[in-house]
Amino acid sequence: MAIFITGSTGYIGAHVAANLLENHGAAVNLLVRARDLREAELRLWQALQLHLDFPRFYEYLQSRVRVFRGDVTSPKLGLGRDDYDRLVHTTDSVIHCAASLNRKSEKSCLNVNLRGTLEVLQLARAVEHYHGLRRFSQVSTVAVAGQRSNEVVTEDRAIEWDRSDYDPYARTKKFCEHMMRELLPDTPKTVFRPSIVLGDSRHPETTQFDMVKAFVFLAGLPVLPFRPTDKIDIVNVDFVADAIAALHQKDQPQYEIYHLSAGRGSQTFRELTTALARAQDKRGSIFMPFLERPFTSTVNWLANSRRTMGYGASLMKVFMPYLTWNTVFDNGRVTQELGRKPAPFSQYSYPLLKFSRENNFTYSYQPWPAAAGGSAA
């Protein structure tokens, strides 16, 4: 039997899949969008090579990884009848990581987050019907808390249905949690809500650059339009993956919902900029909070223009609310259960910044070795 993981070629999903393979000895069923098996294996190799060398990846591919070519947005996950039945009968639990993070596109969020989650829940119900479902884990987001200001938010007080949302991503993920509870009322469930996931504390390399681009842009500004004592809740992806894998595999986690966040230990803008300045032997940023409104207006104008800065500005437009809400998400549950805290962003922010700049926000993927066997050779 195996853990069915969606989104395994995405940033968090790949970290989770690798963690389960390396640290938990798990077998996994992975849903991968691809035209054929060769393309599916190549996509998996690209997703997992940040975590595994090729011999180890290939060993897992032959022994503990089953690849299902499909799509969460298609009926029956885009699988033929035989493959769908095989997935049902070889799955004992589900980790649903797949999601659209396109905060500007309501269409994308509705299609992937809502329709996709519904298809995964229907699969889970079939598994439960035939031989029981050990656990369903949903990777959500702290953004389900909606519009906030100057707060510490706990898990059980995050969702308030009459509170406005920042964007379609937050809105659809909130409803995904609701669907899970309605359609799997008797199944053991775990909801994981990461905050801003940025970088790996173990190494500077990353394959996900959207939020990094916004971070690097801000790091290069001599003047920042923020309050220096405001906190920003940033968590390292290796902590997020460890938490998801460990708690999904645990027989009886203490809670149903966990914030995977820096929590009350979140650092202030002043602490982060001071650490970056020290690492680069530069002067720290100057803070001018009164510039927040004109800065936001300028970002919005650039994001809507066709100028060369439009893409970078559109990223900033998306993330600005999460930078200015001065809200953190209590992580006491996960730190108590894991027995450790996430790494402070200041400890690994400069290596991440340096790697991203030096590599022009790209990751140099290794090709499939020519001498290797298998369908992707």
VOPAGU-2260 file (C-alpha; in pm, 1 decimal, decimal comma):
REM VOPAGU-2260
SITE   aa  ch    i         X         Y         Z
SITE  MET   A    0       0,0       0,0       0,0
SITE  ALA   A    1     112,4     354,2     -69,3
SITE  ILE   A    2      52,3     721,7       4,2
SITE  PHE   A    3    -116,0     901,5    -284,4
SITE  ILE   A    4      45,9    1244,4    -328,6
SITE  THR   A    5     -81,0    1514,5    -562,0
SITE  GLY   A    6     143,5    1802,8    -664,7
SITE  SER   A    7     461,4    1595,4    -632,6
SITE  THR   A    8     633,3    1794,6    -908,7
SITE  GLY   A    9     558,5    2121,5    -729,9
SITE  TYR   A   10     779,6    2292,3    -474,1
SITE  ILE   A   11     626,2    2172,6    -147,4
SITE  GLY   A   12     499,8    1845,3    -295,1
SITE  ALA   A   13     847,3    1744,8    -413,6
SITE  HIS   A   14     992,9    1816,9     -69,3
SITE  VAL   A   15     719,1    1606,0      90,7
SITE  ALA   A   16     762,3    1314,6    -150,7
SITE  ALA   A   17    1140,2    1311,5    -102,3
SITE  ASN   A   18    1101,7    1331,2     275,8
SITE  LEU   A   19     863,5    1034,5     281,7
SITE  LEU   A   20    1093,5     828,7      61,4
SITE  GLU   A   21    1415,3     916,5     243,3
SITE  ASN   A   22    1307,2     944,9     606,4
SITE  HIS   A   23     999,0     725,4     637,2
SITE  GLY   A   24    1061,3     436,5     398,3
SITE  ALA   A   25     721,3     502,1     241,6
SITE  ALA   A   26     586,8     381,7     -90,9
SITE  VAL   A   27     414,5     656,2    -289,3
SITE  ASN   A   28     162,4     685,0    -571,3
SITE  LEU   A   29     233,6    1005,2    -763,9
SITE  LEU   A   30      -1,7    1180,7   -1003,9
SITE  VAL   A   31     198,8    1351,8   -1279,3
SITE  ARG   A   32      77,9    1553,2   -1579,0
SITE  ALA   A   33     255,5    1413,3   -1884,9
SITE  ARG   A   34     191,7    1288,9   -2238,5
SITE  ASP   A   35     366,2     957,4   -2176,5
SITE  LEU   A   36     565,4     768,6   -1914,4
SITE  ARG   A   37     895,3     908,3   -2042,1
SITE  GLU   A   38     784,1    1266,6   -1987,5
SITE  ALA   A   39     638,2    1178,5   -1646,1
SITE  GLU   A   40     966,0    1027,7   -1525,6
SITE  LEU   A   41    1163,2    1324,1   -1658,5
SITE  ARG   A   42     932,8    1566,6   -1474,5
SITE  LEU   A   43     977,5    1366,7   -1153,9
SITE  TRP   A   44    1355,2    1362,6   -1192,9
SITE  GLN   A   45    1355,7    1740,7   -1234,3
SITE  ALA   A   46    1134,0    1783,4    -927,1
SITE  LEU   A   47    1330,1    1549,1    -702,1
SITE  GLN   A   48    1691,4    1611,0    -805,5
SITE  LEU   A   49    1717,3    1893,2    -553,8
SITE  HIS   A   50    1680,4    1617,2    -291,5
SITE  LEU   A   51    1820,0    1297,1    -445,9
SITE  ASP   A   52    2107,9    1197,2    -668,4
SITE  PHE   A   53    2011,1    1001,2    -977,9
SITE  PRO   A   54    2104,6     648,5    -856,4
SITE  ARG   A   55    1888,7     690,3    -546,2
SITE  PHE   A   56    1604,3     846,9    -745,2
SITE  TYR   A   57    1615,3     561,6    -997,0
SITE  GLU   A   58    1619,5     304,1    -718,5
SITE  TYR   A   59    1304,6     456,0    -568,6
SITE  LEU   A   60    1141,8     480,4    -911,3
SITE  GLN   A   61    1189,1     107,4    -958,2
SITE  SER   A   62    1088,7       0,1    -608,0
SITE  ARG   A   63     869,3     244,8    -416,2
SITE  VAL   A   64     723,7     494,4    -665,1
SITE  ARG   A   65     421,2     429,2    -885,8
SITE  VAL   A   66     359,3     692,7   -1150,0
SITE  PHE   A   67       4,3     769,9   -1262,9
SITE  ARG   A   68     -24,9    1001,5   -1562,0
SITE  GLY   A   69    -321,2    1227,4   -1498,3
SITE  ASP   A   70    -451,5    1566,4   -1393,3
SITE  VAL   A   71    -648,4    1666,2   -1083,4
SITE  THR   A   72    -881,1    1883,8   -1290,9
SITE  SER   A   73    -999,4    1596,5   -1512,8
SITE  PRO   A   74   -1279,6    1349,0   -1432,7
SITE  LYS   A   75   -1138,7    1045,0   -1252,1
SITE  LEU   A   76    -809,7    1239,2   -1239,6
SITE  GLY   A   77    -770,5    1184,4   -1613,7
SITE  LEU   A   78    -698,7     813,4   -1559,6
SITE  GLY   A   79    -837,1     518,5   -1752,0
SITE  ARG   A   80   -1057,4     274,2   -1566,3
SITE  ASP   A   81    -780,1      21,0   -1498,5
SITE  ASP   A   82    -535,4     283,7   -1372,4
SITE  TYR   A   83    -801,7     449,2   -1156,4
SITE  ASP   A   84    -892,9     114,5   -1000,9
SITE  ARG   A   85    -525,3      36,2    -944,0
SITE  LEU   A   86    -478,4     373,6    -772,8
SITE  VAL   A   87    -781,1     314,0    -549,3
SITE  HIS   A   88    -674,4     -35,0    -447,8
SITE  THR   A   89    -307,8      49,5    -379,3
SITE  THR   A   90    -367,5     371,8    -182,7
SITE  ASP   A   91    -403,4     374,4     194,9
SITE  SER   A   92    -378,1     751,5     260,0
SITE  VAL   A   93    -372,0    1080,3      70,4
SITE  ILE   A   94    -161,6    1397,6      86,9
SITE  HIS   A   95    -320,8    1660,5    -135,6
SITE  CYS   A   96     -55,6    1920,7    -222,5
SITE  ALA   A   97    -162,8    2019,6    -574,0
SITE  ALA   A   98    -295,3    2374,1    -602,9
SITE  SER   A   99    -294,0    2682,0    -819,3
SITE  LEU   A  100    -110,7    2965,2    -643,0
SITE  ASN   A  101    -206,7    3209,3    -916,6
SITE  ARG   A  102    -352,3    3473,3    -690,4
SITE  LYS   A  103    -447,8    3691,3    -987,4
SITE  SER   A  104    -655,9    3430,0   -1171,8
SITE  GLU   A  105    -990,9    3333,6   -1025,4
SITE  LYS   A  106   -1039,5    3093,6   -1316,6
SITE  SER   A  107    -719,6    2903,7   -1238,6
SITE  CYS   A  108    -795,6    2887,2    -866,4
SITE  LEU   A  109   -1152,3    2766,7    -923,7
SITE  ASN   A  110   -1041,3    2505,3   -1173,4
SITE  VAL   A  111    -739,9    2360,8    -991,8
SITE  ASN   A  112    -821,8    2425,9    -627,6
SITE  LEU   A  113   -1194,8    2356,6    -622,0
SITE  ARG   A  114   -1251,7    2112,7    -909,1
SITE  GLY   A  115    -918,3    1945,1    -846,2
SITE  THR   A  116    -979,2    1899,5    -475,0
SITE  LEU   A  117   -1325,3    1759,3    -545,7
SITE  GLU   A  118   -1174,9    1494,4    -775,1
SITE  VAL   A  119    -915,3    1400,4    -511,9
SITE  LEU   A  120   -1186,3    1377,6    -245,8
SITE  GLN   A  121   -1391,8    1149,7    -470,7
SITE  LEU   A  122   -1086,9     926,3    -505,7
SITE  ALA   A  123   -1045,3     928,0    -127,6
SITE  ARG   A  124   -1410,2     828,7     -81,6
SITE  ALA   A  125   -1358,5     534,4    -316,9
SITE  VAL   A  126   -1051,5     424,6    -120,3
SITE  GLU   A  127   -1248,8     455,4     202,7
SITE  HIS   A  128   -1534,1     249,9      55,9
SITE  TYR   A  129   -1319,1     -38,6     -65,2
SITE  HIS   A  130   -1068,8     -89,5     214,6
SITE  GLY   A  131   -1061,6     213,7     442,8
SITE  LEU   A  132    -861,0     535,7     433,0
SITE  ARG   A  133    -596,8     577,5     702,5
SITE  ARG   A  134    -570,2     956,6     670,6
SITE  PHE   A  135    -645,0    1245,5     437,7
SITE  SER   A  136    -403,3    1537,6     463,7
SITE  GLN   A  137    -485,2    1868,9     297,3
SITE  VAL   A  138    -209,2    2124,0     236,2
SITE  SER   A  139    -390,4    2454,0     274,1
SITE  THR   A  140    -256,9    2802,0     358,8
SITE  VAL   A  141    -266,7    3056,7     639,9
SITE  ALA   A  142    -427,9    3288,3     383,2
SITE  VAL   A  143    -762,7    3123,2     466,3
SITE  ALA   A  144    -763,6    3362,3     763,9
SITE  GLY   A  145    -866,4    3643,2     527,9
SITE  GLN   A  146    -789,7    4010,2     575,2
SITE  ARG   A  147    -610,7    4067,7     905,6
SITE  SER   A  148    -411,7    4338,2    1075,7
SITE  ASN   A  149    -172,7    4330,4    1373,5
SITE  GLU   A  150    -284,7    3989,0    1501,8
SITE  VAL   A  151    -163,3    3653,0    1625,7
SITE  VAL   A  152    -399,2    3397,8    1470,3
SITE  THR   A  153    -454,6    3050,4    1615,3
SITE  GLU   A  154    -563,7    2749,4    1410,0
SITE  ASP   A  155    -918,3    2726,6    1543,1
SITE  ARG   A  156    -987,7    3097,8    1499,8
SITE  ALA   A  157    -848,0    3138,4    1149,6
SITE  ILE   A  158   -1155,4    3081,2     935,1
SITE  GLU   A  159   -1436,2    3330,4     977,1
SITE  TRP   A  160   -1678,0    3305,7     687,2
SITE  ASP   A  161   -1794,8    3665,1     706,9
SITE  ARG   A  162   -1436,6    3797,8     677,5
SITE  SER   A  163   -1316,1    3920,0     337,2
SITE  ASP   A  164   -1035,8    3739,9     154,2
SITE  TYR   A  165    -729,8    3891,7     -10,3
SITE  ASP   A  166    -752,8    3695,6    -334,6
SITE  PRO   A  167    -905,8    3394,8    -518,0
SITE  TYR   A  168    -631,5    3164,8    -390,3
SITE  ALA   A  169    -723,3    3228,0     -26,2
SITE  ARG   A  170   -1095,7    3207,4    -100,0
SITE  THR   A  171   -1079,3    2875,1    -282,5
SITE  LYS   A  172    -841,5    2713,5     -32,5
SITE  LYS   A  173   -1079,1    2804,5     247,7
SITE  PHE   A  174   -1360,4    2627,1      68,7
SITE  CYS   A  175   -1135,3    2326,6      -0,2
SITE  GLU   A  176   -1101,5    2274,9     374,2
SITE  HIS   A  177   -1480,4    2292,8     401,9
SITE  MET   A  178   -1530,4    2034,7     124,5
SITE  MET   A  179   -1287,3    1795,7     290,2
SITE  ARG   A  180   -1480,1    1802,5     616,6
SITE  GLU   A  181   -1816,9    1764,8     443,8
SITE  LEU   A  182   -1718,7    1478,0     212,3
SITE  LEU   A  183   -1495,8    1284,9     454,7
SITE  PRO   A  184   -1678,4    1332,6     785,9
SITE  ASP   A  185   -1552,9    1012,0     949,0
SITE  THR   A  186   -1201,2     992,1     805,3
SITE  PRO   A  187    -896,9    1093,8    1011,4
SITE  LYS   A  188    -794,6    1429,1     862,8
SITE  THR   A  189    -507,0    1672,0     893,3
SITE  VAL   A  190    -497,7    2027,2     760,3
SITE  PHE   A  191    -158,7    2189,6     712,7
SITE  ARG   A  192    -150,4    2566,9     668,6
SITE  PRO   A  193     192,5    2697,8     564,4
SITE  SER   A  194     267,1    3068,4     593,0
SITE  ILE   A  195     511,1    3234,3     346,8
SITE  VAL   A  196     731,6    2941,7     239,3
SITE  LEU   A  197    1065,4    3081,3     132,8
SITE  GLY   A  198    1387,4    2885,3      90,2
SITE  ASP   A  199    1544,8    2576,7     244,1
SITE  SER   A  200    1750,9    2625,5     558,6
SITE  ARG   A  201    1987,5    2340,9     460,9
SITE  HIS   A  202    2112,5    2480,4     129,3
SITE  PRO   A  203    2075,3    2795,6     -85,4
SITE  GLU   A  204    1945,5    2618,5    -397,7
SITE  THR   A  205    1579,7    2651,1    -484,9
SITE  THR   A  206    1356,1    2577,6    -782,4
SITE  GLN   A  207    1078,6    2820,3    -684,7
SITE  PHE   A  208    1149,8    3184,6    -757,0
SITE  ASP   A  209     829,9    3393,3    -760,2
SITE  MET   A  210     837,5    3494,1    -395,0
SITE  VAL   A  211    1218,9    3500,0    -405,5
SITE  LYS   A  212    1205,1    3764,3    -680,6
SITE  ALA   A  213     985,7    3983,7    -463,4
SITE  PHE   A  214    1223,0    3929,7    -168,9
SITE  VAL   A  215    1532,4    4013,5    -377,8
SITE  PHE   A  216    1363,8    4324,9    -518,1
SITE  LEU   A  217    1284,6    4451,5    -168,7
SITE  ALA   A  218    1632,2    4359,5     -43,4
SITE  GLY   A  219    1781,1    4586,4    -307,2
SITE  LEU   A  220    1582,9    4894,2    -204,2
SITE  PRO   A  221    1765,0    5148,2      15,6
SITE  VAL   A  222    1428,1    5270,0     148,5
SITE  LEU   A  223    1144,1    5038,0     249,9
SITE  PRO   A  224     780,4    5146,4     290,0
SITE  PHE   A  225     720,5    4928,4     597,6
SITE  ARG   A  226     713,5    4970,9     973,5
SITE  PRO   A  227    1047,7    4831,8    1097,8
SITE  THR   A  228     890,1    4656,1    1398,7
SITE  ASP   A  229     624,0    4474,1    1192,2
SITE  LYS   A  230     670,8    4098,6    1176,9
SITE  ILE   A  231     666,3    3885,5     863,4
SITE  ASP   A  232     583,7    3516,1     899,6
SITE  ILE   A  233     834,3    3327,0     680,6
SITE  VAL   A  234     895,9    2953,4     719,2
SITE  ASN   A  235    1160,8    2727,7     562,6
SITE  VAL   A  236    1032,2    2462,4     324,3
SITE  ASP   A  237    1232,3    2181,4     488,0
SITE  PHE   A  238    1046,0    2243,1     815,4
SITE  VAL   A  239     714,7    2240,7     627,9
SITE  ALA   A  240     794,0    1910,9     454,7
SITE  ASP   A  241     917,2    1749,8     777,3
SITE  ALA   A  242     597,1    1846,2     954,4
SITE  ILE   A  243     366,7    1721,9     679,3
SITE  ALA   A  244     547,2    1389,1     642,0
SITE  ALA   A  245     587,4    1321,4    1014,2
SITE  LEU   A  246     234,1    1412,7    1118,0
SITE  HIS   A  247      72,7    1236,4     822,6
SITE  GLN   A  248     256,2     918,3     921,3
SITE  LYS   A  249     178,5     952,7    1290,5
SITE  ASP   A  250     -93,9     719,5    1417,2
SITE  GLN   A  251    -275,0     983,2    1617,0
SITE  PRO   A  252    -166,6    1345,9    1573,4
SITE  GLN   A  253    -286,0    1560,0    1862,4
SITE  TYR   A  254    -474,4    1806,5    1642,3
SITE  GLU   A  255    -655,9    1827,5    1310,1
SITE  ILE   A  256    -515,1    2166,1    1202,1
SITE  TYR   A  257    -155,7    2287,9    1214,6
SITE  HIS   A  258      -4,6    2622,3    1122,9
SITE  LEU   A  259     331,7    2555,2     957,1
SITE  SER   A  260     476,7    2895,0    1027,9
SITE  ALA   A  261     735,3    3095,4    1216,0
SITE  GLY   A  262     457,5    3195,4    1453,1
SITE  ARG   A  263     534,6    3421,7    1744,8
SITE  GLY   A  264     902,7    3377,2    1660,9
SITE  SER   A  265     856,8    3560,0    1330,2
SITE  GLN   A  266    1125,0    3820,9    1274,8
SITE  THR   A  267    1072,1    4190,3    1215,4
SITE  PHE   A  268    1165,2    4375,8     899,7
SITE  ARG   A  269    1440,4    4543,3    1099,4
SITE  GLU   A  270    1588,5    4210,7    1209,5
SITE  LEU   A  271    1582,2    4072,1     855,1
SITE  THR   A  272    1730,9    4376,0     685,1
SITE  THR   A  273    2000,3    4410,9     951,7
SITE  ALA   A  274    2105,7    4048,5     901,0
SITE  LEU   A  275    2118,3    4092,3     522,2
SITE  ALA   A  276    2313,6    4416,2     548,8
SITE  ARG   A  277    2564,7    4257,5     785,5
SITE  ALA   A  278    2614,1    3958,8     551,5
SITE  GLN   A  279    2685,2    4193,1     259,6
SITE  ASP   A  280    2885,9    4445,5     462,7
SITE  LYS   A  281    2639,2    4718,0     368,6
SITE  ARG   A  282    2428,5    4975,1     543,4
SITE  GLY   A  283    2086,1    4866,3     653,5
SITE  SER   A  284    1766,2    4984,5     487,4
SITE  ILE   A  285    1588,5    5302,0     591,1
SITE  PHE   A  286    1222,3    5259,2     683,9
SITE  MET   A  287     962,0    5514,3     579,3
SITE  PRO   A  288     616,0    5370,3     655,8
SITE  PHE   A  289     438,7    5679,7     522,4
SITE  LEU   A  290     548,8    5568,6     173,4
SITE  GLU   A  291     342,1    5250,7     188,1
SITE  ARG   A  292      39,6    5396,3      11,4
SITE  PRO   A  293     227,2    5570,2    -275,7
SITE  PHE   A  294     453,8    5263,9    -309,3
SITE  THR   A  295     150,1    5036,4    -340,0
SITE  SER   A  296     -10,7    5269,6    -594,2
SITE  THR   A  297     306,7    5270,5    -802,2
SITE  VAL   A  298     332,2    4890,8    -787,8
SITE  ASN   A  299     -30,9    4858,2    -898,7
SITE  TRP   A  300      25,5    5099,3   -1189,5
SITE  LEU   A  301     335,6    4914,6   -1306,3
SITE  ALA   A  302     161,7    4577,3   -1269,1
SITE  ASN   A  303    -116,4    4692,2   -1499,7
SITE  SER   A  304     120,0    4846,6   -1755,0
SITE  ARG   A  305     307,8    4677,9   -2036,7
SITE  ARG   A  306     642,8    4806,9   -1924,8
SITE  THR   A  307     937,7    4575,2   -1867,0
SITE  MET   A  308     888,3    4606,0   -1491,6
SITE  GLY   A  309     530,1    4483,0   -1522,4
SITE  TYR   A  310     599,1    4121,0   -1425,4
SITE  GLY   A  311     804,6    4206,4   -1118,3
SITE  ALA   A  312     548,8    4465,3   -1015,7
SITE  SER   A  313     267,2    4213,2   -1057,0
SITE  LEU   A  314     448,0    3981,9    -814,8
SITE  MET   A  315     480,6    4263,7    -565,0
SITE  LYS   A  316     112,1    4351,9    -608,0
SITE  VAL   A  317      15,5    3995,0    -520,7
SITE  PHE   A  318     236,4    3972,9    -212,4
SITE  MET   A  319     200,9    4325,2     -73,5
SITE  PRO   A  320     -96,6    4243,3     154,9
SITE  TYR   A  321     102,6    3960,3     314,8
SITE  LEU   A  322     394,8    4197,0     377,0
SITE  THR   A  323     194,0    4472,2     542,1
SITE  TRP   A  324     -64,6    4292,7     754,2
SITE  ASN   A  325     174,3    4244,3    1051,2
SITE  THR   A  326      -1,3    3918,8    1133,1
SITE  VAL   A  327     158,8    3594,2    1243,8
SITE  PHE   A  328      15,8    3247,0    1285,6
SITE  ASP   A  329      64,5    3065,7    1612,2
SITE  ASN   A  330     272,1    2750,4    1557,9
SITE  GLY   A  331     267,5    2612,5    1910,9
SITE  ARG   A  332      93,6    2293,5    1803,5
SITE  VAL   A  333     346,5    2183,2    1543,3
SITE  THR   A  334     656,0    2288,7    1739,1
SITE  GLN   A  335     531,6    2100,6    2044,1
SITE  GLU   A  336     456,5    1787,9    1844,7
SITE  LEU   A  337     778,2    1790,4    1641,8
SITE  GLY   A  338     991,8    1906,4    1934,0
SITE  ARG   A  339    1165,9    2178,8    1731,9
SITE  LYS   A  340    1111,7    2517,9    1572,2
SITE  PRO   A  341    1161,8    2639,4    1214,1
SITE  ALA   A  342    1488,8    2809,2    1124,6
SITE  PRO   A  343    1485,0    3190,5    1147,0
SITE  PHE   A  344    1481,5    3337,4     797,7
SITE  SER   A  345    1779,1    3559,6     880,9
SITE  GLN   A  346    1997,4    3247,3     913,7
SITE  TYR   A  347    1960,9    3143,2     551,0
SITE  SER   A  348    1825,3    3449,7     368,8
SITE  TYR   A  349    2160,3    3574,0     236,3
SITE  PRO   A  350    2266,7    3240,2      79,2
SITE  LEU   A  351    1923,0    3226,0     -87,5
SITE  LEU   A  352    1961,5    3585,1    -209,1
SITE  LYS   A  353    2313,7    3519,5    -340,7
SITE  PHE   A  354    2218,6    3196,9    -521,3
SITE  SER   A  355    1914,9    3357,6    -684,3
SITE  ARG   A  356    2104,9    3661,7    -809,7
SITE  GLU   A  357    2406,0    3466,8    -933,5
SITE  ASN   A  358    2187,3    3221,1   -1124,2
SITE  ASN   A  359    1946,5    3482,4   -1260,2
SITE  PHE   A  360    1652,4    3318,6   -1080,3
SITE  THR   A  361    1695,0    2984,3   -1252,4
SITE  TYR   A  362    1788,7    2635,6   -1139,1
SITE  SER   A  363    2020,1    2433,4   -1365,5
SITE  TYR   A  364    1840,3    2103,2   -1393,6
SITE  GLN   A  365    2049,8    1791,7   -1459,4
SITE  PRO   A  366    1941,4    1587,1   -1762,2
SITE  TRP   A  367    1848,4    1223,0   -1744,5
SITE  PRO   A  368    2183,9    1039,3   -1763,3
SITE  ALA   A  369    2239,1     898,9   -2110,6
SITE  ALA   A  370    2375,2     572,4   -1975,2
SITE  ALA   A  371    2078,5     511,2   -1744,9
SITE  GLY   A  372    1816,4     254,4   -1827,4
SITE  GLY   A  373    1441,8     298,8   -1808,5
SITE  SER   A  374    1176,4     457,2   -2022,7
SITE  ALA   A  375    1320,1     809,2   -1986,9
SITE  ALA   A  376    1661,9     710,3   -2115,6
